[in-house]
């Protein structure tokens, strides 16, 4: 009881904090490395690329300069290489004051250099000293190919503009993914998923809902992963169904380090949850995370974590087992039977004239038995396989084992009266020189199973003429 109360307080604190907490974001290094600088400029030795060369010394040789406003200084990251900039720095060279120091600008992003979105706006910016750098974090969730500083002609900027260095950074975020241990389960299988974090910049605790379809999955148990306790630090873990009701399809999970022992960085498994597959054959299982809150070392302050690609797990239909073929001694059929497959609404029966050969669909049934009386020749082997049809009726599972059978009788006994005589000869003669699809074709007269009824079939009948059982 104590543990559940502690967990409830822990989760309540975490979830209620999400609306007020500011993300504790780590950033990449400057990403302006392999693209192309662009913009206005007035002196050849002080072109836009001077603001992206990672050097800021003298204003007269190592900065970008333009003698009129409005003006732009920008960077093209290249086609297919868009960046989601969340932080930038702007530096001035070795002079401050004067009419060239920027005091007003907008950071803008675009994917066509025609339509620009303003991401940050500054006015009346004051610089206290030469070689000074100002840093700005911005709210931006869109990836752009082009970014620029736009310097307007306003009351703050003078007629000239110069920038010693412009740097841009993306956020360095952790990624949460869900990894299944069973890529294609069938009903009755166990299915466990790991909730993994990658590139953590310092995780202290995690609280989240694991969502699933309760028609497909039945929750079994959970366990803490090996990440937050990877340094043998003390941790607390709990998981339970939302309101104790399995029909909600929500597993509430919480794990935290205990006391002031710092956070964990890197990659690993936060927790594992296991289920039984109880339905949904022929469909897909999806498991996701909702209401996630991931906390760093500062209490109540979240760290930025994005959700990666969650698995879409196909539920396979059960495979029919123990297919057998028997001869009912009726001279014109073979009987098949097999064990039922899980969640099957029916079965497809396939037949071949050779082992491992081409199997063609023979028929369907909702039972676990089938009578094949489709042109069965006596004393000739046939080969079979069976597939289950899903409850949705839209897909089929894997083939069963292959089984074979032979209807005992006389070769050449076309009318199955246990004699090879003139009546069989008459049937063959009427169908002679016909092919499947012809009006007079009789499949039972095709004694060699080649398709056409010809002299080879006549030879078989003749060699057995006069025999009887």
ZIRA-V794632 format. One record per pair of residues at least 24 apart in sequence whose ideal C-beta (glycine too) atoms are under 10 Angstrom apart, sorted by sequence separation. I is the first residue (numbers start at 1). J is the second residue. D is the distance in whole Angstrom. If there is no record, write none. Layout:
# ZIRA-V794632
<<I:J:D> <I:J:D>>
This chain:
# ZIRA-V794632
<<30:54:7> <40:64:9> <41:65:7> <42:66:5> <43:67:8> <48:72:9> <51:75:9> <85:109:7> <101:125:9> <103:127:8> <174:198:7> <175:199:6> <176:200:10> <193:217:10> <203:227:8> <204:228:8> <233:257:6> <234:258:4> <251:275:9> <270:294:9> <286:310:7> <287:311:7> <317:341:6> <318:342:3> <320:344:8> <344:368:9> <353:377:10> <359:383:8> <362:386:10> <365:389:10> <381:405:7> <382:406:7> <429:453:10> <39:64:7> <40:65:10> <41:66:5> <42:67:4> <48:73:6> <84:109:9> <101:126:9> <102:127:9> <117:142:7> <119:144:9> <173:198:10> <174:199:5> <175:200:9> <191:216:9> <203:228:7> <233:258:8> <234:259:7> <286:311:8> <287:312:9> <316:341:10> <317:342:7> <318:343:6> <319:344:9> <349:374:10> <351:376:10> <359:384:8> <364:389:7> <381:406:5> <382:407:8> <428:453:7> <432:457:8> <40:66:5> <41:67:9> <42:68:7> <48:74:7> <49:75:9> <83:109:9> <101:127:6> <173:199:7> <174:200:5> <191:217:7> <229:255:9> <231:257:9> <233:259:9> <235:261:9> <285:311:8> <286:312:6> <287:313:8> <316:342:9> <317:343:6> <318:344:6> <323:349:10> <336:362:9> <355:381:8> <357:383:7> <359:385:6> <361:387:9> <380:406:6> <381:407:9> <427:453:10> <431:457:9> <432:458:7> <37:64:8> <39:66:7> <40:67:9> <48:75:8> <82:109:9> <117:144:8> <122:149:10> <143:170:9> <172:199:7> <173:200:10> <174:201:6> <191:218:10> <195:222:10> <200:227:8> <214:241:9> <219:246:6> <228:255:6> <234:261:7> <284:311:9> <285:312:7> <286:313:8> <315:342:10> <316:343:10> <317:344:6> <320:347:6> <340:367:9> <341:368:9> <353:380:8> <354:381:9> <356:383:8> <379:406:7> <380:407:8> <40:68:8> <63:91:9> <65:93:9> <116:144:9> <119:147:8> <173:201:8> <174:202:9> <192:220:9> <197:225:9> <200:228:10> <218:246:7> <227:255:9> <228:256:7> <229:257:8> <233:261:5> <284:312:5> <285:313:4> <315:343:8> <317:345:9> <320:348:10> <340:368:5> <353:381:8> <354:382:10> <355:383:5> <359:387:10> <378:406:8> <379:407:7> <414:442:7> <416:444:8> <40:69:9> <42:71:9> <63:92:8> <64:93:10> <73:102:9> <82:111:7> <101:130:10> <107:136:8> <109:138:10> <120:149:9> <121:150:9> <123:152:9> <172:201:6> <174:203:7> <187:216:9> <191:220:9> <192:221:9> <194:223:10> <196:225:8> <210:239:8> <217:246:9> <222:251:7> <224:253:9> <228:257:6> <229:258:10> <232:261:10> <233:262:8> <235:264:10> <284:313:6> <285:314:8> <320:349:10> <336:365:9> <338:367:10> <339:368:7> <353:382:7> <354:383:7> <376:405:9> <377:406:9> <378:407:5> <379:408:7> <380:409:9> <414:443:10> <415:444:8> <428:457:6> <429:458:9> <40:70:9> <41:71:9> <63:93:4> <96:126:10> <97:127:8> <116:146:8> <124:154:10> <126:156:10> <140:170:10> <141:171:10> <171:201:10> <176:206:9> <190:220:7> <192:222:9> <195:225:7> <197:227:6> <205:235:9> <219:249:9> <225:255:8> <228:258:10> <231:261:8> <233:263:10> <283:313:10> <284:314:5> <285:315:6> <337:367:9> <338:368:6> <352:382:8> <353:383:7> <376:406:9> <377:407:7> <378:408:7> <379:409:6> <414:444:5> <415:445:10> <428:458:6> <40:71:4> <62:93:6> <63:94:9> <71:102:9> <88:119:9> <96:127:5> <101:132:10> <107:138:7> <109:140:7> <111:142:9> <116:147:10> <121:152:10> <123:154:8> <124:155:9> <125:156:8> <133:164:9> <140:171:9> <185:216:10> <192:223:9> <194:225:7> <196:227:8> <197:228:9> <205:236:9> <206:237:10> <207:238:10> <211:242:9> <214:245:9> <219:250:10> <222:253:7> <224:255:6> <231:262:9> <233:264:8> <283:314:8> <284:315:7> <337:368:6> <338:369:8> <351:382:6> <352:383:4> <376:407:5> <378:409:3> <379:410:7> <380:411:8> <413:444:9> <414:445:6> <39:71:7> <40:72:6> <41:73:9> <61:93:9> <62:94:9> <63:95:10> <67:99:10> <73:105:9> <79:111:10> <88:120:8> <90:122:9> <95:127:10> <96:128:8> <102:134:10> <111:143:8> <112:144:10> <113:145:8> <114:146:10> <116:148:7> <118:150:8> <123:155:9> <124:156:5> <125:157:10> <132:164:9> <133:165:7> <135:167:9> <137:169:9> <176:208:8> <178:210:8> <185:217:10> <194:226:10> <195:227:9> <210:242:10> <214:246:6> <215:247:9> <217:249:8> <219:251:6> <239:271:7> <263:295:9> <282:314:8> <283:315:6> <336:368:9> <337:369:5> <338:370:9> <351:383:7> <352:384:8> <364:396:10> <377:409:8> <378:410:6> <379:411:5> <414:446:10> <428:460:9> <429:461:10> <39:72:5> <40:73:8> <59:92:8> <60:93:8> <67:100:9> <69:102:9> <72:105:10> <74:107:10> <86:119:9> <87:120:10> <96:129:6> <97:130:9> <107:140:9> <109:142:7> <111:144:6> <112:145:8> <113:146:5> <123:156:6> <131:164:7> <209:242:7> <214:247:5> <216:249:9> <222:255:10> <231:264:7> <237:270:9> <239:272:10> <263:296:6> <264:297:10> <280:313:10> <281:314:9> <282:315:7> <336:369:7> <337:370:8> <350:383:9> <351:384:6> <352:385:8> <372:405:9> <376:409:9> <378:411:7> <379:412:9> <412:445:10> <414:447:8> <425:458:8> <428:461:6> <38:72:8> <39:73:4> <40:74:10> <59:93:4> <60:94:9> <66:100:9> <71:105:10> <72:106:10> <74:108:8> <76:110:10> <85:119:7> <96:130:5> <109:143:9> <110:144:6> <111:145:5> <112:146:8> <116:150:8> <122:156:9> <123:157:10> <130:164:9> <131:165:10> <133:167:9> <135:169:9> <137:171:9> <214:248:7> <215:249:8> <217:251:10> <230:264:6> <237:271:7> <239:273:7> <263:297:4> <280:314:9> <281:315:5> <282:316:8> <335:369:7> <336:370:4> <350:384:7> <351:385:8> <373:407:10> <377:411:8> <378:412:9> <379:413:9> <413:447:10> <427:461:9> <428:462:10> <38:73:8> <39:74:5> <56:91:5> <58:93:6> <59:94:6> <60:95:9> <65:100:7> <69:104:9> <74:109:10> <85:120:10> <90:125:9> <92:127:6> <94:129:10> <95:130:6> <96:131:9> <109:144:3> <110:145:7> <111:146:7> <113:148:9> <214:249:4> <228:263:9> <229:264:8> <262:297:6> <263:298:9> <280:315:5> <281:316:7> <282:317:6> <335:370:8> <336:371:8> <349:384:7> <350:385:5> <372:407:9> <377:412:10> <378:413:6> <412:447:6> <37:73:8> <38:74:5> <39:75:9> <56:92:8> <57:93:7> <58:94:6> <59:95:5> <72:108:9> <74:110:9> <91:127:10> <94:130:5> <95:131:9> <96:132:7> <108:144:9> <109:145:9> <110:146:5> <212:248:10> <213:249:6> <214:250:9> <228:264:6> <230:266:8> <251:287:9> <253:289:9> <261:297:10> <277:313:9> <279:315:8> <281:317:5> <334:370:9> <335:371:6> <336:372:7> <349:385:8> <350:386:7> <377:413:9> <378:414:9> <411:447:7> <425:461:6> <37:74:7> <38:75:7> <56:93:6> <57:94:7> <58:95:9> <59:96:10> <63:100:9> <76:113:8> <90:127:10> <92:129:9> <93:130:7> <94:131:6> <109:146:7> <110:147:8> <211:248:9> <212:249:5> <227:264:6> <260:297:9> <278:315:10> <281:318:7> <334:371:8> <335:372:8> <348:385:9> <349:386:6> <350:387:7> <377:414:9> <411:448:10> <424:461:6> <425:462:8> <36:74:9> <37:75:6> <38:76:6> <56:94:8> <92:130:7> <93:131:7> <108:146:8> <109:147:5> <110:148:8> <211:249:6> <212:250:8> <230:268:6> <249:287:10> <257:295:10> <277:315:6> <333:371:5> <334:372:5> <335:373:10> <348:386:7> <349:387:8> <378:416:7> <35:74:10> <36:75:7> <37:76:8> <51:90:9> <59:98:9> <74:113:8> <92:131:7> <93:132:10> <108:147:7> <109:148:8> <209:248:10> <210:249:9> <211:250:6> <212:251:7> <227:266:8> <229:268:10> <230:269:10> <252:291:9> <253:292:10> <254:293:9> <256:295:8> <277:316:10> <333:372:6> <334:373:8> <347:386:5> <348:387:5> <377:416:10> <35:75:5> <36:76:5> <51:91:9> <91:131:7> <92:132:6> <107:147:7> <108:148:5> <209:249:10> <210:250:7> <211:251:8> <227:267:8> <228:268:8> <250:290:8> <257:297:9> <263:303:9> <332:372:10> <333:373:4> <334:374:10> <347:387:7> <348:388:8> <359:399:8> <376:416:9> <378:418:10> <420:460:10> <421:461:10> <424:464:9> <425:465:7> <35:76:5> <36:77:9> <59:100:7> <91:132:7> <92:133:8> <107:148:8> <108:149:8> <209:250:5> <210:251:4> <227:268:3> <228:269:9> <250:291:9> <330:371:9> <332:373:6> <333:374:9> <346:387:10> <347:388:6> <348:389:6> <420:461:7> <424:465:8> <33:75:10> <35:77:4> <36:78:7> <51:93:10> <59:101:10> <74:116:10> <90:132:9> <91:133:4> <92:134:9> <106:148:9> <107:149:6> <108:150:6> <209:251:7> <210:252:8> <226:268:6> <227:269:6> <228:270:7> <332:374:10> <334:376:6> <344:386:10> <346:388:8> <347:389:6> <420:462:9> <32:75:5> <34:77:8> <35:78:5> <50:93:10> <90:133:7> <91:134:8> <105:148:9> <106:149:7> <107:150:8> <208:251:9> <209:252:6> <210:253:6> <225:268:6> <226:269:6> <227:270:5> <228:271:9> <328:371:8> <330:373:8> <332:375:9> <333:376:6> <344:387:9> <345:388:8> <346:389:4> <359:402:8> <414:457:9> <420:463:9> <422:465:9> <31:75:9> <32:76:10> <33:77:9> <34:78:7> <72:116:9> <89:133:5> <90:134:6> <91:135:10> <105:149:5> <106:150:5> <208:252:8> <209:253:7> <225:269:3> <226:270:9> <227:271:9> <332:376:5> <344:388:4> <345:389:5> <346:390:9> <420:464:5> <421:465:7> <32:77:8> <89:134:7> <90:135:8> <105:150:6> <106:151:8> <207:252:8> <208:253:6> <224:269:9> <225:270:5> <323:368:10> <325:370:10> <328:373:10> <331:376:8> <332:377:9> <341:386:9> <343:388:8> <344:389:6> <345:390:7> <346:391:9> <357:402:10> <412:457:9> <420:465:5> <421:466:7> <31:77:8> <35:81:7> <88:134:9> <89:135:5> <90:136:8> <104:150:10> <105:151:5> <106:152:7> <207:253:7> <208:254:8> <223:269:10> <224:270:8> <225:271:5> <226:272:10> <322:368:10> <330:376:9> <331:377:10> <332:378:8> <336:382:10> <338:384:9> <341:387:9> <342:388:8> <344:390:7> <345:391:5> <356:402:7> <412:458:10> <419:465:10> <420:466:7> <421:467:9> <34:81:8> <46:93:10> <88:135:8> <89:136:7> <102:149:8> <104:151:7> <105:152:8> <206:253:8> <207:254:5> <208:255:10> <224:271:6> <225:272:6> <323:370:10> <325:372:8> <331:378:5> <334:381:10> <338:385:10> <341:388:4> <343:390:7> <344:391:8> <345:392:8> <346:393:8> <355:402:7> <412:459:10> <414:461:8> <419:466:8> <420:467:5> <421:468:8> <35:83:9> <87:135:7> <88:136:6> <103:151:9> <104:152:6> <206:254:7> <207:255:8> <223:271:7> <224:272:8> <320:368:8> <331:379:10> <334:382:6> <336:384:6> <338:386:6> <340:388:9> <341:389:9> <343:391:5> <345:393:6> <348:396:6> <412:460:6> <413:461:9> <419:467:7> <420:468:7> <87:136:7> <88:137:9> <102:151:6> <104:153:9> <105:154:10> <205:254:7> <206:255:6> <207:256:8> <222:271:6> <223:272:5> <327:376:10> <337:386:10> <341:390:10> <343:392:10> <347:396:9> <348:397:10> <350:399:7> <355:404:7> <411:460:6> <412:461:4> <418:467:9> <419:468:4> <420:469:10> <31:81:9> <86:136:10> <87:137:5> <88:138:7> <104:154:5> <205:255:7> <206:256:8> <222:272:7> <223:273:8> <334:384:8> <336:386:7> <338:388:10> <346:396:9> <347:397:10> <350:400:9> <352:402:8> <354:404:10> <411:461:8> <412:462:8> <418:468:6> <419:469:8> <32:83:9> <86:137:7> <87:138:7> <103:154:9> <104:155:8> <105:156:9> <205:256:3> <221:272:9> <222:273:5> <223:274:8> <327:378:9> <348:399:9> <349:400:10> <412:463:8> <413:464:8> <417:468:9> <418:469:4> <31:83:6> <86:138:6> <88:140:10> <103:155:9> <104:156:4> <105:157:8> <203:255:10> <204:256:7> <205:257:7> <221:273:8> <222:274:7> <344:396:9> <350:402:10> <352:404:9> <411:463:8> <412:464:4> <417:469:9> <31:84:10> <32:85:10> <85:138:7> <86:139:8> <87:140:9> <103:156:4> <104:157:5> <203:256:10> <204:257:5> <205:258:10> <220:273:8> <221:274:5> <344:397:8> <347:400:9> <411:464:5> <412:465:7> <31:85:8> <86:140:6> <102:156:9> <103:157:6> <203:257:9> <204:258:10> <219:273:7> <220:274:5> <221:275:9> <343:397:9> <410:464:6> <412:466:10> <413:467:8> <28:83:9> <85:140:6> <86:141:9> <101:156:10> <102:157:6> <103:158:8> <219:274:8> <220:275:6> <342:397:9> <412:467:8> <413:468:9> <32:88:9> <84:140:6> <101:157:9> <102:158:9> <105:161:9> <204:260:10> <217:273:10> <219:275:6> <220:276:6> <325:381:9> <341:397:7> <411:467:8> <413:469:8> <28:85:10> <30:87:10> <83:140:10> <84:141:7> <85:142:9> <100:157:9> <101:158:8> <104:161:10> <204:261:9> <217:274:10> <218:275:6> <219:276:8> <325:382:7> <341:398:9> <410:467:5> <27:85:10> <28:86:9> <30:88:9> <84:142:7> <85:143:9> <99:157:9> <100:158:7> <102:160:10> <103:161:10> <105:163:9> <195:253:7> <204:262:8> <205:263:9> <217:275:4> <218:276:5> <325:383:9> <410:468:7> <27:86:7> <28:87:9> <30:89:8> <84:143:5> <85:144:7> <88:147:8> <90:149:7> <99:158:3> <100:159:9> <101:160:9> <102:161:5> <107:166:9> <204:263:4> <216:275:8> <217:276:7> <218:277:8> <325:384:6> <341:400:8> <410:469:6> <27:87:5> <82:142:9> <83:143:6> <84:144:8> <98:158:8> <99:159:6> <100:160:4> <101:161:8> <102:162:8> <195:255:9> <202:262:8> <203:263:6> <204:264:8> <216:276:10> <217:277:6> <218:278:5> <281:341:9> <324:384:9> <409:469:7> <25:86:7> <82:143:4> <83:144:7> <88:149:9> <99:160:5> <100:161:6> <101:162:7> <102:163:6> <107:168:9> <202:263:4> <203:264:6> <210:271:8> <212:273:9> <214:275:10> <216:277:7> <217:278:7> <218:279:9> <281:342:7> <282:343:8> <323:384:7> <339:400:9> <408:469:9> <25:87:8> <81:143:9> <82:144:6> <83:145:8> <85:147:6> <98:160:8> <99:161:9> <100:162:4> <101:163:10> <201:263:9> <202:264:7> <203:265:7> <208:270:9> <216:278:7> <217:279:8> <281:343:4> <282:344:10> <323:385:7> <338:400:6> <23:86:10> <82:145:5> <83:146:10> <99:162:10> <100:163:9> <200:263:8> <202:265:5> <203:266:9> <208:271:9> <210:273:6> <212:275:7> <215:278:8> <216:279:5> <217:280:8> <279:342:10> <280:343:8> <281:344:8> <282:345:9> <323:386:6> <338:401:9> <81:145:7> <82:146:9> <83:147:8> <98:162:9> <200:264:7> <201:265:6> <202:266:10> <206:270:5> <214:278:9> <215:279:5> <216:280:4> <279:343:7> <281:345:9> <336:400:10> <80:145:8> <200:265:5> <201:266:9> <203:268:10> <205:270:10> <206:271:8> <210:275:10> <214:279:9> <215:280:7> <216:281:9> <277:342:9> <278:343:9> <320:385:9> <321:386:10> <338:403:8> <77:143:9> <79:145:7> <199:265:9> <200:266:6> <213:279:8> <277:343:9> <320:386:5> <337:403:10> <377:443:8> <378:444:9> <77:144:8> <78:145:7> <95:162:9> <197:264:9> <199:266:8> <200:267:7> <203:270:8> <213:280:7> <216:283:7> <319:386:9> <320:387:7> <336:403:7> <375:442:9> <376:443:9> <377:444:7> <380:447:9> <382:449:10> <77:145:5> <78:146:10> <197:265:10> <198:266:9> <199:267:6> <200:268:8> <215:283:10> <216:284:9> <217:285:7> <319:387:8> <320:388:6> <375:443:4> <376:444:8> <377:445:10> <379:447:10> <380:448:9> <76:145:6> <77:146:8> <93:162:7> <95:164:10> <197:266:9> <198:267:4> <216:285:5> <319:388:7> <334:403:10> <336:405:8> <374:443:8> <375:444:6> <377:446:8> <378:447:10> <380:449:7> <75:145:10> <76:146:5> <77:147:8> <92:162:7> <93:163:8> <94:164:8> <197:267:6> <198:268:9> <200:270:9> <213:283:9> <216:286:9> <217:287:8> <317:387:8> <318:388:6> <334:404:9> <335:405:8> <375:445:10> <377:447:7> <59:130:9> <75:146:7> <76:147:9> <92:163:7> <93:164:4> <196:267:7> <197:268:7> <213:284:10> <216:287:10> <317:388:5> <334:405:5> <375:446:8> <377:448:9> <59:131:10> <74:146:6> <75:147:6> <76:148:9> <91:163:7> <92:164:5> <93:165:9> <196:268:7> <197:269:8> <213:285:7> <316:388:9> <317:389:7> <318:390:10> <333:405:10> <334:406:8> <335:407:10> <377:449:7> <74:147:6> <75:148:7> <90:163:6> <91:164:4> <92:165:9> <196:269:5> <197:270:6> <212:285:7> <213:286:7> <317:390:5> <334:407:6> <56:130:10> <57:131:8> <73:147:10> <74:148:3> <75:149:9> <90:164:8> <91:165:4> <194:268:9> <195:269:7> <196:270:7> <212:286:8> <213:287:9> <316:390:9> <317:391:8> <333:407:7> <375:449:9> <38:113:8> <56:131:6> <73:148:6> <74:149:7> <90:165:8> <91:166:8> <194:269:5> <195:270:5> <196:271:9> <211:286:8> <212:287:5> <315:390:9> <317:392:10> <332:407:7> <56:132:10> <72:148:5> <73:149:5> <74:150:9> <89:165:7> <90:166:6> <91:167:8> <194:270:8> <195:271:5> <196:272:10> <211:287:7> <212:288:8> <323:399:9> <331:407:6> <56:133:8> <71:148:10> <72:149:7> <73:150:9> <89:166:7> <90:167:8> <194:271:8> <195:272:7> <210:287:7> <211:288:5> <320:397:8> <323:400:5> <324:401:9> <325:402:10> <326:403:10> <330:407:8> <331:408:8> <332:409:9> <71:149:9> <72:150:5> <73:151:8> <88:166:7> <89:167:5> <193:271:9> <194:272:5> <195:273:7> <210:288:8> <211:289:7> <317:395:7> <319:397:6> <320:398:9> <322:400:8> <323:401:5> <325:403:5> <327:405:6> <329:407:8> <331:409:5> <71:150:8> <72:151:7> <88:167:6> <89:168:8> <193:272:7> <194:273:9> <209:288:9> <210:289:6> <211:290:5> <316:395:9> <317:396:7> <318:397:7> <319:398:5> <320:399:8> <321:400:7> <322:401:7> <323:402:8> <324:403:6> <325:404:6> <326:405:6> <327:406:7> <328:407:8> <329:408:7> <330:409:9> <331:410:9> <70:150:7> <71:151:5> <87:167:9> <88:168:5> <89:169:8> <192:272:6> <193:273:6> <208:288:10> <209:289:7> <210:290:8> <211:291:9> <315:395:10> <317:397:3> <318:398:9> <319:399:8> <320:400:4> <321:401:7> <323:403:4> <324:404:10> <325:405:3> <327:407:5> <329:409:9> <69:150:10> <70:151:6> <71:152:9> <87:168:7> <88:169:7> <192:273:7> <193:274:8> <208:289:5> <209:290:4> <314:395:9> <316:397:6> <317:398:8> <319:400:6> <320:401:8> <322:403:9> <323:404:10> <324:405:8> <325:406:9> <327:408:6> <69:151:5> <70:152:5> <71:153:9> <86:168:9> <87:169:4> <191:273:9> <192:274:4> <193:275:8> <208:290:7> <209:291:5> <210:292:10> <316:398:7> <319:401:9> <325:407:10> <327:409:9> <331:413:7> <68:151:10> <69:152:7> <70:153:5> <85:168:5> <86:169:7> <87:170:8> <191:274:7> <192:275:7> <206:289:10> <208:291:6> <209:292:8> <332:415:10> <69:153:4> <70:154:9> <85:169:7> <86:170:6> <87:171:8> <190:274:6> <191:275:5> <207:291:8> <208:292:4> <331:415:10> <332:416:5> <64:149:10> <66:151:8> <68:153:8> <69:154:8> <83:168:7> <85:170:6> <86:171:5> <190:275:7> <191:276:7> <207:292:7> <208:293:7> <331:416:4> <379:464:10> <71:157:9> <83:169:9> <84:170:6> <85:171:9> <86:172:10> <189:275:9> <190:276:6> <191:277:5> <206:292:7> <207:293:5> <208:294:8> <330:416:8> <331:417:9> <70:157:9> <83:170:6> <84:171:7> <86:173:10> <189:276:8> <190:277:8> <206:293:7> <207:294:8> <331:418:7> <69:157:5> <73:161:8> <188:276:7> <189:277:5> <205:293:8> <206:294:5> <207:295:8> <69:158:8> <71:160:9> <72:161:10> <73:162:10> <84:173:10> <187:276:9> <188:277:7> <189:278:10> <205:294:8> <206:295:7> <69:159:7> <71:161:5> <73:163:6> <179:269:8> <185:275:9> <187:277:5> <188:278:8> <204:294:9> <205:295:5> <68:159:6> <69:160:8> <70:161:9> <75:166:7> <77:168:9> <174:265:9> <181:272:9> <185:276:9> <186:277:7> <187:278:6> <203:294:6> <204:295:5> <205:296:9> <378:469:10> <67:159:7> <68:160:8> <69:161:6> <71:163:10> <74:166:9> <75:167:10> <174:266:10> <175:267:9> <185:277:5> <187:279:7> <193:285:10> <195:287:9> <203:295:8> <204:296:6> <205:297:10> <66:159:10> <67:160:5> <68:161:8> <73:166:6> <75:168:7> <174:267:9> <179:272:10> <181:274:9> <182:275:10> <187:280:8> <202:295:10> <203:296:7> <204:297:5> <66:160:7> <67:161:8> <176:270:8> <187:281:6> <191:285:7> <193:287:6> <195:289:7> <200:294:8> <202:296:5> <203:297:9> <204:298:9> <205:299:9> <65:160:7> <66:161:5> <67:162:10> <178:273:9> <182:277:8> <185:280:10> <186:281:7> <201:296:8> <202:297:6> <204:299:8> <354:449:10> <65:161:7> <66:162:8> <185:281:9> <191:287:9> <200:296:9> <202:298:10> <217:313:10> <353:449:6> <64:161:8> <65:162:4> <66:163:9> <195:292:10> <197:294:8> <204:301:10> <206:303:10> <208:305:9> <216:313:9> <51:149:9> <64:162:6> <65:163:8> <217:315:10> <63:162:5> <64:163:5> <204:303:9> <206:305:8> <208:307:10> <211:310:10> <216:315:7> <48:148:10> <63:163:6> <64:164:8> <185:285:8> <203:303:7> <63:164:4> <64:165:9> <202:303:7> <60:162:10> <62:164:7> <63:165:8> <64:166:8> <201:303:7> <203:305:8> <59:162:6> <62:165:9> <182:285:10> <200:303:8> <201:304:9> <201:305:10> <59:164:7> <180:285:8> <200:305:8> <58:164:9> <199:305:10> <282:388:9> <56:163:9> <57:164:8> <180:287:8> <198:305:10> <281:388:8> <282:389:8> <283:390:8> <27:135:10> <38:146:8> <56:164:4> <178:286:9> <197:305:7> <281:389:10> <282:390:3> <283:391:9> <39:148:7> <55:164:8> <56:165:4> <178:287:6> <281:390:5> <282:391:7> <283:392:7> <27:137:8> <35:145:9> <36:146:10> <38:148:8> <39:149:8> <55:165:7> <56:166:10> <178:288:7> <198:308:8> <280:390:9> <281:391:6> <282:392:5> <35:146:9> <39:150:10> <40:151:9> <51:162:9> <52:163:10> <53:164:10> <54:165:7> <178:289:7> <197:308:10> <280:391:9> <281:392:8> <282:393:8> <283:394:9> <25:137:8> <35:147:10> <39:151:10> <50:162:9> <51:163:5> <53:165:8> <177:289:9> <196:308:9> <279:391:8> <280:392:9> <282:394:6> <283:395:9> <332:444:8> <50:163:9> <51:164:7> <52:165:8> <54:167:8> <176:289:6> <282:395:4> <23:137:10> <50:164:8> <51:165:6> <52:166:6> <281:395:8> <282:396:8> <22:137:10> <32:147:9> <48:163:9> <50:165:9> <51:166:5> <52:167:8> <282:397:8> <46:162:7> <51:167:9> <52:168:9> <176:292:7> <281:397:8> <46:163:10> <193:310:9> <42:160:8> <48:166:9> <176:294:8> <193:311:7> <42:161:10> <43:162:10> <42:162:10> <174:294:7> <193:313:9> <40:161:9> <39:161:10> <191:313:7> <39:163:10> <191:315:9> <189:315:9> <39:166:10> <189:316:9> <183:311:8> <185:313:7> <187:315:7> <37:166:9> <174:303:7> <176:305:6> <177:306:10> <178:307:9> <179:308:10> <182:311:10> <184:313:7> <185:314:9> <186:315:7> <187:316:9> <189:318:10> <173:303:8> <174:304:7> <175:305:7> <176:306:7> <177:307:8> <178:308:8> <180:310:9> <183:313:7> <184:314:5> <185:315:6> <186:316:5> <187:317:8> <188:318:8> <173:304:5> <174:305:5> <175:306:6> <176:307:5> <177:308:4> <178:309:9> <179:310:9> <180:311:5> <182:313:7> <183:314:8> <184:315:8> <185:316:7> <186:317:7> <187:318:6> <172:304:9> <173:305:7> <174:306:7> <175:307:7> <176:308:6> <177:309:7> <178:310:5> <179:311:7> <180:312:10> <184:316:5> <186:318:5> <32:165:10> <35:168:10> <171:304:6> <173:306:5> <175:308:5> <177:310:7> <178:311:6> <180:313:5> <182:315:10> <183:316:10> <186:319:8> <32:166:7> <174:308:10> <175:309:9> <176:310:9> <177:311:9> <182:316:10> <30:165:9> <32:167:6> <171:306:9> <178:313:10> <30:166:9> <31:167:8> <32:168:6> <30:167:4> <31:168:6> <32:169:9> <29:167:9> <30:168:7> <31:169:6> <331:469:9> <30:169:6> <31:170:6> <28:168:9> <29:169:7> <30:170:10> <27:168:10> <28:169:5> <29:170:9> <27:169:4> <28:170:5> <26:169:10> <27:170:7> <28:171:8> <29:172:9> <25:169:10> <27:171:6> <28:172:5> <25:170:10> <26:171:7> <27:172:6> <28:173:10> <25:171:5> <26:172:4> <27:173:10> <25:172:8> <26:173:8> <23:171:8> <25:173:7> <26:174:9> <23:173:9> <189:342:9> <187:341:9> <188:342:6> <186:341:8> <187:342:4> <188:343:9> <186:342:6> <187:343:5> <186:343:8> <187:344:10> <26:199:9> <26:200:10> <27:201:10> <26:201:4> <25:201:9> <26:202:8> <24:201:8> <24:202:8> <18:207:9> <17:207:10> <14:205:7> <13:205:10> <14:206:8> <15:207:7> <14:207:4> <15:208:10> <13:207:9> <14:208:9> <15:209:10> <10:205:8> <12:207:9> <11:207:5> <10:207:7> <11:208:10> <11:209:10> <7:207:9> <186:388:10> <187:391:10> <186:397:8> <186:398:10> <184:398:10> <86:304:9> <10:236:8> <11:238:9> <10:238:8> <7:236:8> <6:236:7> <7:237:9> <8:238:9> <7:238:4> <6:238:8> <7:239:9> <8:240:10> <3:236:8> <7:240:8> <3:237:10> <4:238:7> <3:238:6> <4:240:8> <15:252:10> <15:254:10> <26:265:10> <14:254:7> <11:252:7> <11:253:9> <14:256:9> <11:254:5> <8:252:10> <10:254:6> <7:252:8> <10:255:9> <7:253:10> <8:254:9> <10:256:6> <7:254:6> <6:254:10> <7:256:9> <6:256:10> <26:296:10> <23:294:10> <24:295:9> <21:293:8> <24:296:5> <18:291:8> <23:296:9> <24:297:9> <18:292:9> <21:295:8> <24:298:7> <18:293:5> <21:296:10> <15:291:6> <17:293:7> <18:294:10> <22:298:10> <14:291:9> <15:292:10> <16:293:9> <18:295:10> <21:298:9> <24:301:5> <25:302:10> <26:303:8> <14:292:10> <15:293:6> <17:295:8> <21:299:10> <22:300:10> <23:301:8> <24:302:7> <25:303:8> <26:304:8> <14:293:4> <21:300:6> <22:301:7> <23:302:6> <24:303:5> <25:304:5> <11:291:9> <13:293:9> <14:294:9> <20:300:8> <21:301:5> <22:302:8> <23:303:7> <24:304:8> <14:295:7> <20:301:10> <21:302:5> <23:304:5> <11:293:9> <13:295:9> <17:299:9> <18:300:10> <20:302:10> <21:303:10> <23:305:9> <17:300:5> <16:300:9> <17:301:8> <18:302:6> <17:302:7> <13:299:8> <14:300:9> <13:300:8> <14:302:9>>
